[in-house]
Amino acid sequence: GESVGLHLPTLSVQEGDNSIINCAYSNSASDYFIWYKQESGKGPQFIIDIRSNMDKRQGQRVTVLLNKTVKHLSLQIAATQPGDSAVYFCAENSGGSNYKLTFGKGTLLTVNP
Amino acid sequence: GAGVSQSPSNKVTEKGKDVELRCDPISGHTALYWYRQSLGQGLEFLIYFQGNSAPDKSGLPSDRFSAERTGGSVSTLTIQRTQQEDSAVYLCASSLAVNIQYFGAGTRLSVL
């Protein structure tokens, strides 16, 4: 979801549970999407990407789902670990030769041991 | 280097002073980006360089902000006459032909 002011959406899960982080994007012309993870004091780190000709892509413990009909993107993290605690950003690109990404506000994931 | 390098990691300055922030992108990456991240916020696009093309400056918040990229590699973001609202983390990223941007750790700017 979207954040208002200084308050990020937050998700708190128990270690070992699965996490689902959601993102609504705005541009129906976007054809490329990325999820980034940002730990405290660090720059965003690439997790997984997906192109608009796909609706699902899997990585190691992570899955990204894309629903173009409702312009919705989700990141699923299996067997969440304390090291997964971070802010997660989705980003979209409108395609073509423009490499610019538009970032969402982010979701804070807290994993409780 | 192995990744995007930014310096300094922290910068404290007085209101009204000019600051320069440096970014060393991943070798061979043709695209370089600057973002600003305020506390608890997402990434605000500032400027984008792609090869020898004219930079996309559409995100620069005022004419106090400028950036250069010399020789298609190192970039410097300059903020003139800094204001307290300029306090933020300034992130640099670079990418190759694909869209994955690789980020540096950022420069935390504090304007007193």
Interface residues (C-beta under 8 A of the other chain):
Chain A: S3 L6 H7 L8 Y32 I34 Y36 G41 K42 G43 P44 Q45 F46 D49 F89 N93 Y99 K100 L101 T102 F103 G104 K105 G106
Chain B: V4 A31 Y33 Y35 L39 G40 Q41 G42 L43 F45 Y48 Q50 D56 L91 A93 S95 N99 I100 Q101 Y102 F103 G104 A105 G106
